[in-house]
Structure formats: C-alpha cells, structure tokens
Amino acid sequence: MKHKLIAIYQRALAEAHKLKHQFVARIDANTNNIHRSYWALPPETRARLRLVIICISILMLGIVIGLFVNVNRPVKLEKNDKSLKVESSGAMELKLPGLNLNPDVYVFTEAIKSDVPVELAMPGRLTFNAEKSKVLSARAAGRVERIDAFDGAQVKVGSPVLEMYSPDFISAQQEYLLSSKTTKILEGNKAMGDLLSDSRITQEAAANRIRNLGAGDGDIHFLEKTGKTQTNLVVRSPIDGVVVKRAVEPGAFANIGDVLATLADPKALWFLGNVYEQDIAKIQKGQTIILRTEAYPDKVFTAKTNFIAPTIDPDTRALVIRCDVDNSDGLLRPDMFASGKLQVGSSQAVVLPQTAIVRVREMRYVIIRTAPDTFRRFVVKGFDLDGKQFAVTEGVEPGMQVLTDGAVLLNDRFAKQEE
C-alpha cells in the first residue's frame, strides 16, 4: 500500500512539472509577442503608452497609501456642545460660557420708552402750484412775429414773452389816437362841454380795448406821447417765474383764445400724496407732512396738508391730499417723486438705532443680554422713524440690555448653533 501511494505521488509530481513547463513556455511566448508588438508601435504611440502606465502606477500607489493612512488613523468622535435653547414662542437663548465679548465691538444699551410720532407713509410727486401758474392765451387774432422767452427762460412781471402782428391791435390804437385828438380840441372850447364828456368816454373806452387786447398802461402812455401806432402787440408775463411750455412757433397764426405759453413759479410747488382707503380716517387738514426725495436723502422738507380730495381716484383707489411746498432754495423740481410721512398721532415706544435690528426676510429681531454669558434673540414689531432709528412698539421692555452695536455678528453665532 505504501509503495502504491509513493508511485501515485511521483506520477502527480511529474505531471505537475510537465504542466509547469508548458505554462512557462506559453507565458514566454506571449511575453515575446507583446514585446515584439510593443516595439512594432510608432514612437509617438509608445511614448503615450508609457505615460499612461506611469499615471496608472502613481494612482494605484496613492490609493494604497491612502488606505494605509485611513486604516491606521484614530477615529475622533466630536462632542455635540450646542448651547442653544429654542422656546415655544420662537425666541432663542444662547449661552457662551467663558467667552468675553469685546466691549468696543458689542455695545449694550438699556431700553427706555419715550413718546414717538405715529406716522402714515404715503407716496406722491411734486407739481407746480396751479394757483401761482398762468396760461398766456391770445386775446387778439394775429401772426406770431417773434419769441422773446423760450422754454425754461426766467421771466419777471412785465417781461416780453412774444410779439404778435394783430390788425385789431392797430385798429384799437388808431381809435385811441383819434379820440385823444378830439378830446384835446374840445378841451379848448367851453361851449362844447357835452361833446367833451362824450369824447373822454370814447377815449377811455379805446384805452380799455387796448388793455383787453393784452397791452399795458405803458403802451398806452407811449402811444399818447408819440402819437404813433405800434406794429406788433407785445405779450408780457403776468408773474415772476419760468416759461414751462411754449405752444407756438414764430410765423404761426393764433386765433383768439389759443394758448401761447404756460408760465409757473418754480419756488411754489405742490406735493400730491396718495392715501389708501384703510388710512382715510387718520387724515385731516393742517397735519404736518415730512417729505423726502431720492435726490436729497439727508434733507427733509416740511409742509402742512391744506386740501383733501372729495373723491377717490378710481384707477389707483387712493385719496389725493395736497400741501404747499416752499422751494425758495430751488432744490426741488416738478414731477419729482417724493415720499411723505404724515404725523397722525403719538405713542410709547423704545427707540433703537437701526444697527440694533437684525433683519431676516420679513422678520425683525433684537438681541438682549440676560446674564453675563447668556443672550436672547426674539421678534419685535415697530416702524422706521427717520432711516436711522427704529421704534419698537412690541417685544422690548424698559430696562432690558439691548445689543445696539454688533448685533449682526452675534446673530451669526445663533445661526451657527441652529445648524
């Protein structure tokens, strides 16, 4: 039995050696084929192949090293050290033990209530004061011969605006000269008392006709002094202001009643504000309006309400209120948009600087200090006062230590703790 096992083992060993030689021979043959195929490739292809082999080798080496490092790296478990407490009301309390806030960056102020005006915001625009604007219209038919003041020109009372050739004006002057000569002749004959009276009436009627055509007393005196008629009727400005719009061109013919030009006083403006239906009950004449414009964000203009429209505009669904605006310094321009704030009353509120208010979407928050290392953030309600201050009507009580500087920085800590 033993000899049989030895014989079987020897045959198996011989067969294994035979298979080994065959396998090695095949590998050598394949290796020679690959070697011959490699050197048969073009030089550029062999260079690219070598580069690919090197890159794969480096990648595999990096993977092996990475696995080795990760396997031998100790695992560190982070400890959850959040100290944020969220109340049912939505307020948050944050504890920062051992942390001292820099007093130069984080400033706390004690909350104090005070009287603040309750204001109603309204959009609107500026326009010329229609009560101090004038439209020049033709009082006599004629041809426009000359334009003396174009759009934007400054004019004074009596300044020439344009000149017209008018047959009616020439006829009125001739009538006045005839009645004036007749009056002078009759004044030397006392027997003609009745005729003298009629002549004077006729002369005054002719003078009034000249005035009605647009000429002034100066033109009448000049006519009586020189005895010569003027060819053109000079249309003069009745106010101090500017030419807002000119409606005719030189050479154009104007009939009686045609608009020649529009004049206005740029120092007298109106503010037309829109008040919506839910706020109508809060307004009345005589209330003070504070106006601000985008052109002068740091400057305020004060006016008083003097007109409330009797009807609501069907297009805007707003009620128009009006107030006179003094523009003596000439800063404002008609058709400027302006935002008005109408003072409709007063209330108690905690006035804080805008830096104390944290704005997150539509919400307004403040941060107070309840302990040396404990802070609380909660929602407040109120309104802007003048762009620099915020009046808190709900949320902050007197005596609270409110963070007025650095609120945005400390709010970041609340946000990080929420994550």
Disulfide bonds with the S-S distance in Angstrom:
none
